[in-house]
Amino acid sequence: MPAITFIHPDGKSDRVETSGGESAMQAATRHGLDGILAECGGNAMCATCHVYVDESWLARLPAMADDEDALLDGTASERRPNSRLSCQIKMTPELDGIVVKLPVRQV
C-alpha cells in the first residue's frame, strides 16, 4: 500500500497508508487529519484540500487539469508552484512515500 507523509504547519508529521486508487484527500480525511477540509468531497470544486507537494515529487504527478489550475487561483492559502489539490493526487505504487505539506489554515 502506498503511503503519504503529511507535514503540518507546526512541523508535526503523519504517515498515512492508502488504499489502491484512493486520493491523498481521501486518505487524509479517512484518518481524520486536520488541515484538509474537503468540503466538496473530492469533486474538484472547492480547493479546501489544497496542499504543497514536496518539490522532489512534483515530476511524478500527472499534469494538472485546467479545472484544478483554476481552483488553485482561489485557495485560502498562498498558491505556490508546488500547490496541488489533494483530491487530484491518486495514489499509485509510484507515489509511495510522497510528502505533502498542509498550508496554514486561514479563518
C-alpha positions in Angstrom: 0.0 0.0 0.0 1.4 3.4 -0.9 1.9 5.8 2.0 1.8 9.6 2.2 3.6 11.8 4.8 1.6 14.9 5.7 3.6 17.7 7.2 1.5 20.0 9.4 2.3 23.7 9.6 3.8 23.2 13.1 6.2 20.6 11.7 4.5 17.6 13.1 4.1 14.8 10.5 1.7 12.0 10.0 2.4 9.0 7.8 -0.8 7.5 6.3 -1.2 4.2 4.5 -3.6 4.4 1.5 -5.7 2.0 -0.4 -5.2 1.4 -4.1 -6.7 4.2 -6.2 -7.5 6.3 -3.2 -6.7 10.0 -3.4 -4.4 11.8 -1.0 -7.5 13.7 0.2 -9.5 10.6 0.9 -6.6 9.1 2.9 -6.3 12.3 4.9 -10.0 12.5 5.7 -10.3 8.8 6.5 -7.5 9.3 9.1 -9.1 12.5 10.5 -6.2 14.7 9.7 -6.7 18.4 10.4 -5.9 20.7 7.5 -7.8 19.1 4.7 -11.4 20.1 4.9 -12.6 18.5 1.6 -15.9 20.4 1.6 -16.8 19.2 -1.9 -15.9 15.6 -1.2 -13.2 15.3 -3.8 -15.1 16.7 -6.8 -12.6 19.4 -7.6 -15.0 22.2 -6.9 -13.8 23.9 -3.7 -10.0 23.8 -3.2 -10.3 23.1 0.5 -7.9 20.1 0.1 -5.0 22.4 -1.1 -1.6 21.0 -0.3 2.0 21.8 -1.2 3.7 18.8 -2.7 7.4 18.4 -1.9 9.3 19.5 -4.9 11.1 16.2 -5.3 7.7 14.5 -6.0 6.2 17.0 -8.5 7.6 15.4 -11.6 5.9 12.1 -10.7 2.4 13.6 -10.6 0.2 13.7 -13.6 -0.2 17.0 -15.3 -2.6 19.4 -13.7 -6.0 19.7 -15.4 -7.5 23.1 -16.2 -10.2 22.9 -13.5 -7.6 22.2 -10.8 -5.4 25.0 -12.1 -8.4 27.4 -11.9 -9.4 26.4 -8.4 -5.8 26.8 -7.1 -6.1 30.5 -8.1 -8.7 30.9 -5.4 -7.2 29.0 -2.4 -7.4 30.4 1.1 -3.6 30.0 1.5 -1.0 31.3 -0.9 -0.7 29.5 -4.2 2.8 28.3 -4.9 4.4 26.5 -7.8 4.1 23.2 -5.9 0.4 23.7 -5.0 -2.0 20.9 -5.9 -5.4 19.7 -4.8 -5.0 16.5 -2.8 -8.3 15.2 -4.3 -6.5 15.1 -7.6 -3.5 13.1 -6.4 -4.5 9.5 -7.0 -2.2 7.2 -5.1 -0.2 4.6 -7.0 2.8 2.4 -6.1 5.0 5.1 -7.9 3.8 7.7 -5.3 4.7 5.5 -2.3 6.4 7.8 0.2 5.2 11.1 -1.3 5.5 14.1 1.1 2.9 16.9 1.1 2.8 20.0 3.4 -0.5 21.3 4.7 -1.0 25.0 4.4 -1.7 27.2 7.4 -5.5 27.1 7.8 -7.0 30.5 7.1 -10.0 31.6 9.2 
